[in-house]
Every structure is written in C-alpha cells, then in structure tokens.
Amino acid sequence: MRLYAVVAAGGFRRYATYRTATAAGVFTNTVFGFIMAYTYIALWDERPQLGGYDTSQALTYVWLGQALLMGSALMGGGFESELVERIRTGDVAVDLYRPADLQLWWLAADLGRAAFHLLGRGVAPMLLGALAFDLAFPGSLWTWPAFLLSVFLGVVVSFAIRYLVAMSAFWLLDGAGAMQMAMLAGLFFSGMLLPLNLFPGLLGDVARALPWSSLLQVPADVFLGKHTGWGLVGAYVFQAGWALVLLGAGRLLQTAATRRVVVQGG
C-alpha cells in the first residue's frame, strides 16, 4: 500500500505544478458558476421548490457542481487520455509486466489528482459563490465528513467508468470516440446541467439509477441534508455498489487485455 500512497502523492504534486492552469480553471469555474446561478434564479423564480429544492439549495447545488467539476471529473479528464495513448503505442505492455497492479496504480494517481483539484479548483469557486449568493450550508458539523465520504466514493466511481473507457482502447485502438461519449454521458447524467430530481418520469428514475449520479447528484444531496439516517447509508451503498461493479468490470477487461498482450508478445 505504501507504493500506491507514493503514487497518489505524486499525482497530487504533478497537478500542483500547473499553477497558471489552476488559476485559469478557478476563473473559468467561477464565471460559469455565475452564469448557471443566475439561470437557476430565473428558473426557480418561476417554479419555486422545483425538484424539492428552494432557491438557496438550488444555488448551492450550482456551486457544488463547479467545485466538483474537475475533482470528480464530471466531464472526464485525468489519466484516461494518457493510458489510451500508452495502449495505442504499445507502451502499456511495460506497465503490465511491472510488479504493480495496473488498475490500482492509475486509481492511486487519480485520487491524487482529485485531491488537488478539490482543493485547488473546488474551494475557491465555492467561497466566491458563498460571497455572492445566499447558499445553504450544512447546519451540522457531521454533514461535512458525510459529504466528503460521498465525494470520495463518487471519485472512485468516476475513475472506474474512465478506466473502462481507457481499457476499450485495447479493442478499439482509438479511444477518442469512447471518451467523447463518456464525457457527454457524465455531463448529462451526473446532474451537472440540471439536478436529476428535475428529470420527469422514467427518464428521472433511470438517470438517478445510473452510476454517473454518484459523481454529483448524490454528494450534493448529502451536503444539502436530503440523505440522513438510513437514507444516507443507502446513498453510500448505492455509490459503493457501483464502484465495486465497475472496478470489477475493469479488472476483467484488464485480465483479458493482459492475456492478449502476452499472446501477441509470444
């Protein structure tokens, strides 16, 4: 485990070196946060309590989305482009022969990346949003660790989805199309554009049941106090269940890919 802790720390330091990009990202997140906030204000003025949120909660949802955008990779990003390129060039064969698990290696690196983005690009937009709008912060201190645990599980689910996308490059050779589709799905089904509670009928039920809802909708509802008691446990079980299923699927693809590399190498 020490090895993967070092890899995670390396992932944190890697993204911490891009200070100008981080500052630009904070600016971009803040600008889009203001645009979405005023859009939500107009919408909630017409439809108060839409989706079970009051205006303050809806605005909080907006800024949580901006805070988690890069940390939870709601639109993709991070390791998958690099891994796809290593698969395309064949360099991944070296990775598979290393005395370290490929999936755990990239998971550790992605957790380091997520930790930096949550601090570097998440806190500042949230604070700026709080200065400009009346946000609904938790009334209980226990909500904060509950929220952070939900965010962590969401990051793991996000990684598992993107790892599956990257692994598909073993058979597709070019993972650009798969990454684009995953980005669009993440943008829509995470609740980044609109809370999934606003989706009508069957579409809403399906959207909330898909793994992408673990990235934003579930953590946001934990932050807003929508999940408490056994409901909070159920939210964790939902996120952890998807994480295990998707990580298991990634493990199967990794095993199949390893066999393919061994056969072709032999």
The 8 nearest C-alpha neighbors of each residue, nearest first, counted from 0:
[[1, 3, 2, 4, 5, 103, 107, 6],
 [0, 2, 4, 3, 5, 6, 7, 8],
 [3, 1, 5, 0, 4, 6, 99, 104],
 [2, 4, 6, 5, 0, 1, 107, 7],
 [5, 3, 1, 7, 6, 2, 8, 0],
 [4, 6, 8, 2, 3, 7, 9, 1],
 [5, 7, 3, 9, 4, 8, 108, 107],
 [8, 6, 111, 108, 107, 10, 4, 9],
 [9, 7, 11, 5, 10, 6, 111, 4],
 [8, 10, 6, 12, 7, 11, 13, 5],
 [11, 9, 111, 108, 7, 13, 112, 8],
 [12, 10, 111, 112, 8, 9, 115, 13],
 [11, 13, 15, 9, 10, 14, 8, 16],
 [14, 12, 10, 11, 15, 16, 9, 17],
 [13, 15, 16, 12, 11, 17, 112, 10],
 [14, 16, 12, 17, 13, 11, 18, 115],
 [15, 17, 14, 18, 13, 12, 19, 11],
 [18, 16, 20, 15, 19, 14, 21, 13],
 [19, 17, 21, 20, 16, 22, 15, 14],
 [18, 20, 22, 21, 17, 23, 24, 16],
 [21, 19, 23, 17, 18, 22, 24, 25],
 [20, 22, 24, 18, 19, 23, 17, 25],
 [23, 21, 19, 25, 24, 20, 18, 26],
 [22, 24, 20, 26, 21, 25, 27, 19],
 [23, 25, 21, 27, 26, 22, 20, 28],
 [24, 26, 22, 28, 120, 23, 27, 29],
 [27, 25, 23, 29, 24, 28, 30, 22],
 [26, 28, 24, 30, 29, 25, 23, 31],
 [29, 27, 25, 31, 26, 30, 65, 32],
 [28, 30, 32, 26, 124, 27, 31, 25],
 [31, 29, 27, 33, 32, 28, 26, 34],
 [30, 32, 34, 28, 33, 29, 35, 27],
 [31, 33, 29, 35, 30, 34, 36, 28],
 [34, 32, 36, 30, 31, 35, 37, 29],
 [35, 33, 31, 32, 36, 37, 38, 30],
 [34, 36, 38, 32, 33, 37, 39, 31],
 [37, 35, 33, 39, 38, 34, 58, 32],
 [36, 38, 40, 39, 35, 34, 33, 41],
 [37, 39, 35, 41, 36, 40, 42, 34],
 [38, 40, 42, 36, 37, 41, 43, 35],
 [41, 39, 37, 43, 42, 38, 44, 36],
 [42, 40, 44, 38, 39, 43, 37, 45],
 [43, 41, 39, 45, 40, 44, 46, 38],
 [42, 44, 46, 47, 40, 45, 41, 39],
 [45, 43, 41, 42, 46, 47, 40, 54],
 [44, 46, 43, 42, 47, 41, 40, 49],
 [45, 47, 43, 49, 44, 42, 48, 41],
 [48, 46, 43, 49, 44, 45, 53, 54],
 [49, 47, 53, 52, 51, 50, 46, 43],
 [50, 48, 51, 47, 46, 52, 43, 197],
 [51, 49, 197, 196, 52, 48, 194, 195],
 [50, 52, 48, 49, 53, 196, 197, 47],
 [53, 51, 48, 56, 50, 57, 49, 54],
 [52, 54, 48, 56, 55, 57, 47, 51],
 [55, 53, 57, 56, 43, 58, 52, 40],
 [54, 56, 134, 58, 57, 53, 135, 133],
 [57, 55, 59, 53, 58, 135, 52, 54],
 [56, 58, 60, 54, 59, 55, 52, 53],
 [59, 57, 61, 55, 60, 56, 36, 54],
 [58, 60, 56, 134, 62, 61, 57, 135],
 [59, 61, 57, 63, 58, 62, 56, 64],
 [62, 60, 58, 64, 59, 63, 36, 57],
 [63, 61, 65, 64, 59, 60, 125, 32],
 [62, 64, 66, 60, 65, 61, 67, 59],
 [65, 63, 61, 62, 67, 66, 68, 191],
 [64, 66, 62, 68, 63, 67, 28, 32],
 [121, 65, 67, 63, 64, 68, 62, 125],
 [68, 66, 70, 64, 71, 65, 69, 63],
 [69, 67, 65, 73, 72, 64, 66, 70],
 [70, 68, 72, 71, 67, 116, 73, 113],
 [69, 71, 113, 116, 117, 67, 72, 68],
 [70, 72, 154, 67, 73, 69, 68, 214],
 [73, 71, 69, 75, 74, 70, 68, 76],
 [74, 72, 68, 185, 71, 75, 186, 69],
 [73, 75, 182, 72, 186, 185, 76, 183],
 [76, 74, 72, 182, 73, 77, 161, 181],
 [75, 77, 72, 78, 74, 79, 80, 69],
 [76, 78, 79, 109, 75, 80, 112, 72],
 [77, 79, 81, 80, 82, 76, 109, 105],
 [78, 80, 82, 165, 81, 83, 77, 161],
 [81, 79, 83, 82, 78, 84, 77, 76],
 [80, 82, 84, 79, 78, 83, 85, 77],
 [81, 83, 85, 79, 84, 80, 78, 86],
 [84, 82, 86, 80, 165, 85, 81, 79],
 [83, 85, 87, 81, 82, 86, 88, 80],
 [86, 84, 90, 82, 91, 88, 83, 87],
 [87, 85, 83, 89, 91, 84, 88, 82],
 [86, 88, 84, 85, 89, 172, 83, 173],
 [89, 87, 85, 86, 90, 84, 91, 83],
 [88, 90, 86, 91, 87, 85, 92, 93],
 [91, 89, 85, 92, 88, 93, 86, 94],
 [90, 92, 94, 85, 86, 93, 89, 95],
 [93, 91, 95, 90, 94, 89, 96, 260],
 [92, 94, 91, 96, 95, 90, 97, 89],
 [95, 93, 91, 97, 92, 96, 101, 90],
 [94, 96, 92, 93, 97, 91, 101, 257],
 [95, 97, 93, 94, 92, 98, 99, 91],
 [96, 98, 94, 99, 95, 93, 100, 101],
 [99, 97, 96, 100, 95, 94, 101, 93],
 [100, 98, 97, 101, 104, 103, 95, 94],
 [99, 101, 103, 102, 104, 98, 95, 97],
 [102, 100, 104, 103, 99, 105, 95, 94],
 [101, 103, 104, 105, 100, 106, 250, 162],
 [102, 104, 106, 100, 105, 101, 107, 3],
 [105, 103, 101, 107, 102, 106, 100, 3],
 [104, 106, 108, 102, 107, 103, 109, 101],
 [107, 105, 103, 109, 108, 104, 102, 110],
 [106, 108, 7, 110, 104, 109, 105, 3],
 [109, 107, 7, 10, 105, 111, 106, 6],
 [108, 110, 112, 106, 111, 107, 105, 113],
 [109, 111, 113, 107, 112, 108, 7, 114],
 [112, 110, 11, 7, 10, 108, 114, 109],
 [113, 111, 109, 11, 10, 115, 110, 114],
 [112, 114, 70, 110, 116, 115, 111, 117],
 [115, 113, 111, 117, 112, 116, 110, 118],
 [114, 116, 118, 112, 113, 11, 117, 119],
 [115, 117, 70, 119, 120, 113, 118, 114],
 [118, 116, 121, 70, 114, 115, 120, 119],
 [119, 117, 115, 116, 121, 122, 120, 114],
 [118, 120, 116, 115, 117, 121, 21, 122],
 [119, 121, 116, 25, 117, 118, 122, 123],
 [66, 122, 120, 117, 118, 123, 119, 124],
 [121, 123, 125, 118, 124, 120, 126, 66],
 [122, 124, 126, 125, 121, 127, 120, 25],
 [125, 123, 127, 29, 126, 122, 121, 128],
 [126, 124, 128, 122, 123, 127, 62, 66],
 [125, 127, 129, 123, 128, 124, 122, 130],
 [128, 126, 124, 130, 129, 125, 123, 131],
 [127, 129, 125, 131, 126, 130, 132, 124],
 [128, 130, 126, 132, 127, 131, 134, 125],
 [131, 129, 127, 128, 132, 126, 133, 125],
 [130, 132, 128, 129, 127, 133, 126, 33],
 [133, 131, 129, 134, 130, 128, 58, 55],
 [132, 134, 55, 129, 135, 131, 130, 58],
 [133, 135, 59, 55, 129, 132, 136, 58],
 [136, 134, 56, 55, 59, 137, 133, 223],
 [135, 137, 134, 138, 223, 222, 59, 56],
 [138, 136, 139, 142, 222, 223, 135, 224],
 [137, 139, 136, 140, 142, 135, 141, 224],
 [140, 138, 141, 137, 142, 143, 136, 224],
 [139, 141, 142, 143, 138, 137, 144, 145],
 [142, 140, 139, 143, 144, 145, 146, 137],
 [141, 143, 145, 140, 139, 144, 146, 137],
 [142, 144, 146, 145, 141, 140, 147, 222],
 [145, 143, 147, 146, 142, 141, 148, 140],
 [146, 144, 142, 148, 143, 147, 149, 141],
 [145, 147, 143, 149, 144, 148, 222, 221],
 [148, 146, 150, 144, 149, 145, 151, 143],
 [149, 147, 151, 145, 150, 146, 144, 152],
 [148, 150, 146, 152, 218, 147, 151, 153],
 [151, 149, 147, 153, 148, 152, 218, 154],
 [152, 150, 148, 154, 153, 149, 147, 155],
 [153, 151, 155, 149, 154, 150, 238, 156],
 [154, 152, 214, 150, 213, 156, 151, 155],
 [153, 155, 71, 157, 151, 152, 156, 158],
 [156, 154, 158, 152, 157, 153, 159, 242],
 [157, 155, 242, 159, 153, 158, 154, 160],
 [156, 158, 154, 160, 155, 159, 153, 161],
 [157, 159, 155, 161, 156, 160, 162, 154],
 [158, 160, 156, 162, 246, 245, 157, 161],
 [161, 159, 157, 163, 162, 158, 156, 164],
 [160, 162, 164, 158, 163, 159, 165, 79],
 [163, 161, 165, 159, 164, 160, 158, 166],
 [164, 162, 166, 249, 160, 161, 165, 159],
 [163, 165, 161, 167, 162, 166, 177, 178],
 [166, 164, 162, 83, 167, 79, 163, 168],
 [165, 167, 163, 168, 164, 169, 162, 252],
 [166, 168, 164, 169, 165, 170, 171, 163],
 [169, 167, 172, 171, 174, 170, 166, 165],
 [170, 168, 167, 172, 166, 171, 86, 256],
 [169, 171, 168, 172, 167, 166, 173, 256],
 [170, 172, 168, 173, 169, 167, 174, 177],
 [173, 171, 168, 170, 169, 87, 174, 86],
 [174, 172, 171, 175, 168, 87, 176, 83],
 [173, 175, 168, 177, 176, 178, 83, 172],
 [176, 174, 178, 177, 173, 179, 80, 83],
 [177, 175, 179, 178, 174, 180, 173, 181],
 [176, 178, 180, 174, 179, 175, 164, 181],
 [179, 177, 181, 175, 176, 180, 182, 174],
 [180, 178, 182, 176, 177, 181, 175, 183],
 [179, 181, 177, 183, 182, 178, 184, 176],
 [180, 182, 178, 184, 179, 183, 185, 177],
 [183, 181, 74, 179, 185, 75, 180, 184],
 [184, 182, 186, 180, 185, 181, 187, 179],
 [185, 183, 181, 187, 182, 186, 188, 180],
 [184, 186, 182, 189, 183, 188, 73, 187],
 [185, 187, 183, 184, 74, 191, 189, 73],
 [188, 186, 184, 185, 189, 190, 183, 192],
 [189, 187, 190, 185, 211, 184, 206, 186],
 [190, 188, 212, 211, 185, 191, 215, 187],
 [191, 189, 194, 193, 195, 188, 192, 216],
 [190, 192, 189, 186, 193, 64, 187, 194],
 [193, 191, 190, 187, 186, 194, 189, 188],
 [192, 194, 190, 191, 195, 197, 187, 198],
 [195, 193, 190, 196, 197, 216, 191, 192],
 [194, 196, 190, 197, 198, 203, 193, 207],
 [197, 195, 50, 194, 198, 203, 51, 199],
 [196, 198, 50, 195, 194, 199, 193, 49],
 [197, 199, 203, 195, 196, 202, 200, 194],
 [200, 198, 203, 202, 197, 201, 196, 204],
 [201, 199, 202, 203, 204, 198, 205, 197],
 [200, 202, 204, 203, 205, 199, 198, 206],
 [203, 201, 205, 200, 204, 199, 206, 198],
 [202, 204, 198, 206, 199, 201, 205, 200],
 [203, 205, 201, 207, 202, 206, 208, 200],
 [204, 206, 208, 202, 203, 207, 201, 209],
 [205, 207, 203, 209, 208, 204, 188, 202],
 [206, 208, 204, 205, 212, 209, 203, 195],
 [209, 207, 205, 206, 204, 210, 212, 211],
 [208, 210, 206, 211, 207, 212, 205, 188],
 [209, 211, 212, 213, 241, 208, 156, 238],
 [212, 210, 189, 213, 214, 188, 209, 185],
 [211, 213, 189, 216, 214, 210, 207, 215],
 [214, 212, 153, 217, 211, 210, 238, 215],
 [213, 215, 153, 212, 211, 189, 71, 216],
 [216, 214, 218, 189, 217, 213, 219, 212],
 [215, 217, 212, 219, 218, 190, 220, 189],
 [216, 218, 220, 213, 219, 215, 212, 221],
 [219, 217, 221, 149, 215, 220, 150, 216],
 [220, 218, 222, 216, 221, 217, 215, 223],
 [219, 221, 223, 225, 217, 222, 218, 224],
 [220, 222, 218, 224, 226, 219, 223, 146],
 [223, 221, 219, 220, 146, 224, 218, 142],
 [224, 222, 220, 221, 225, 219, 137, 56],
 [223, 225, 221, 226, 222, 220, 227, 137],
 [224, 226, 220, 223, 221, 227, 222, 230],
 [227, 225, 231, 230, 221, 224, 220, 228],
 [228, 226, 231, 230, 229, 225, 224, 221],
 [227, 229, 230, 231, 232, 226, 233, 225],
 [228, 230, 232, 231, 233, 227, 226, 234],
 [229, 231, 233, 226, 227, 228, 232, 234],
 [230, 232, 226, 227, 234, 229, 233, 228],
 [233, 231, 229, 235, 230, 234, 236, 228],
 [232, 234, 230, 236, 231, 235, 229, 237],
 [235, 233, 231, 237, 232, 236, 230, 238],
 [236, 234, 232, 238, 237, 233, 239, 231],
 [235, 237, 233, 239, 234, 238, 240, 232],
 [236, 238, 234, 240, 235, 239, 233, 241],
 [237, 239, 235, 241, 240, 236, 213, 152],
 [240, 238, 242, 236, 241, 237, 235, 243],
 [241, 239, 237, 243, 242, 238, 236, 244],
 [240, 242, 244, 238, 243, 239, 245, 210],
 [241, 243, 156, 239, 245, 240, 244, 246],
 [244, 242, 246, 240, 241, 245, 247, 239],
 [245, 243, 241, 247, 242, 246, 240, 248],
 [244, 246, 248, 247, 242, 159, 243, 241],
 [247, 245, 249, 243, 159, 248, 244, 242],
 [248, 246, 250, 244, 245, 249, 243, 251],
 [247, 249, 245, 251, 250, 246, 244, 252],
 [250, 248, 246, 252, 163, 247, 251, 253],
 [249, 251, 247, 253, 248, 252, 246, 254],
 [252, 250, 248, 254, 253, 249, 255, 247],
 [253, 251, 255, 249, 254, 250, 256, 248],
 [252, 254, 250, 256, 251, 255, 249, 257],
 [255, 253, 257, 251, 256, 252, 250, 258],
 [254, 256, 252, 258, 253, 257, 251, 259],
 [255, 257, 259, 253, 254, 258, 252, 260],
 [258, 256, 254, 260, 259, 255, 253, 261],
 [259, 257, 261, 255, 256, 260, 262, 254],
 [258, 260, 256, 262, 257, 261, 263, 255],
 [259, 261, 257, 263, 258, 262, 264, 256],
 [262, 260, 264, 258, 259, 263, 265, 257],
 [263, 261, 265, 259, 264, 260, 258, 257],
 [262, 264, 260, 265, 261, 259, 258, 257],
 [265, 263, 261, 262, 260, 259, 92, 258],
 [264, 262, 263, 261, 260, 259, 258, 257]]
